[in-house]
Amino acid sequence: LKTSVGNKMYNYLEAGLPIIMTNELQAMAEIVKKDKLGICINYEDIKELKNILSKLNYKKLQKNVKIVQKELSINNLIKELEIFYKKVAESKNRKFLDSLAK
């Protein structure tokens, strides 16, 4: 679980919602903490969740989510994937054409 990044986190971001994450999911918790997208707690602190949430600036978290939402939107990621696959295809085509020339 150190490097797992689940879809649910991205669903919350797409919906514009701050995230409540466990520290045990380290990769996702790192993103949430780095970009201040919500809170990360330990399982043993779940009983204190109401108290923890009452101390948060929800509007600030929403603002941070909106900023990252644009960066990580599926449209941006699809564009990056298209560029990546185009480069891969061009690279393979060059290698293929080079092999024919030999």
C-alpha positions as CSV (number, residue, x, y, z in Angstrom):
1,L,0.0,0.0,0.0
2,K,3.0,2.3,0.0
3,T,2.8,3.1,-3.7
4,S,-0.9,2.4,-4.5
5,V,-3.0,5.3,-5.8
6,G,-6.7,4.5,-6.0
7,N,-9.3,5.8,-8.3
8,K,-11.5,7.0,-5.4
9,M,-9.1,9.8,-4.6
10,Y,-9.3,11.0,-8.2
11,N,-13.1,10.7,-8.1
12,Y,-13.1,13.1,-5.1
13,L,-10.8,15.5,-6.9
14,E,-13.0,15.5,-10.0
15,A,-16.0,16.2,-7.8
16,G,-14.2,19.1,-6.1
17,L,-14.3,17.5,-2.7
18,P,-11.5,17.6,-0.1
19,I,-10.1,14.2,0.8
20,I,-10.0,12.3,4.1
21,M,-7.2,9.8,3.8
22,T,-5.5,7.3,6.0
23,N,-1.7,7.7,6.5
24,E,-1.3,4.0,5.8
25,L,-1.9,4.6,2.1
26,Q,1.4,6.4,1.8
27,A,1.4,7.3,-1.9
28,M,-2.0,8.9,-1.8
29,A,-1.4,10.5,1.6
30,E,1.7,12.1,0.3
31,I,-0.3,13.7,-2.5
32,V,-3.0,14.9,-0.2
33,K,-0.5,16.4,2.3
34,K,1.8,17.9,-0.4
35,D,-1.0,19.8,-2.1
36,K,-3.2,20.3,1.0
37,L,-6.2,18.5,-0.5
38,G,-7.6,17.3,2.7
39,I,-6.5,15.5,5.8
40,C,-4.6,12.3,6.6
41,I,-5.2,10.5,9.8
42,N,-4.2,7.3,11.4
43,Y,-6.8,4.5,11.9
44,E,-6.5,4.9,15.7
45,D,-7.5,8.6,15.4
46,I,-10.8,7.8,13.7
47,K,-12.7,8.4,16.9
48,E,-11.4,12.0,16.9
49,L,-12.5,12.6,13.3
50,K,-15.3,15.0,14.1
51,N,-13.0,17.1,16.3
52,I,-10.3,17.1,13.6
53,L,-12.8,18.1,10.9
54,S,-14.2,20.9,13.0
55,K,-10.7,22.6,13.1
56,L,-10.3,22.6,9.3
57,N,-10.7,25.5,6.9
58,Y,-13.0,23.7,4.4
59,K,-13.0,26.6,2.0
60,K,-9.2,26.6,1.8
61,L,-9.2,22.9,1.2
62,Q,-11.8,23.3,-1.6
63,K,-9.7,26.0,-3.2
64,N,-6.6,23.7,-3.2
65,V,-8.7,20.9,-4.7
66,K,-9.8,23.2,-7.5
67,I,-6.2,24.1,-8.3
68,V,-5.1,20.5,-8.4
69,Q,-8.3,19.4,-10.2
70,K,-7.2,21.4,-13.2
71,E,-3.7,19.9,-13.2
72,L,-4.9,16.3,-12.8
73,S,-8.1,16.5,-14.9
74,I,-8.7,13.6,-17.2
75,N,-8.6,15.9,-20.2
76,N,-5.0,16.9,-19.3
77,L,-4.0,13.4,-18.6
78,I,-5.5,12.1,-21.9
79,K,-3.5,14.8,-23.7
80,E,-0.3,13.6,-22.0
81,L,-1.1,10.0,-22.9
82,E,-1.8,10.9,-26.5
83,I,1.6,12.6,-26.7
84,F,3.3,9.6,-25.0
85,Y,1.7,7.0,-27.3
86,K,2.5,9.2,-30.4
87,K,6.2,9.3,-29.3
88,V,6.2,5.5,-28.7
89,A,4.6,4.9,-32.1
90,E,7.1,7.2,-33.9
91,S,10.0,5.6,-32.1
92,K,8.8,2.1,-33.1
93,N,8.2,3.2,-36.7
94,R,11.7,4.7,-36.9
95,K,13.2,1.4,-35.6
96,F,11.1,-0.6,-38.0
97,L,12.1,1.6,-41.0
98,D,15.8,1.5,-39.9
99,S,15.6,-2.3,-39.8
100,L,14.2,-2.4,-43.4
101,A,17.1,-0.2,-44.6
102,K,19.7,-2.7,-43.3
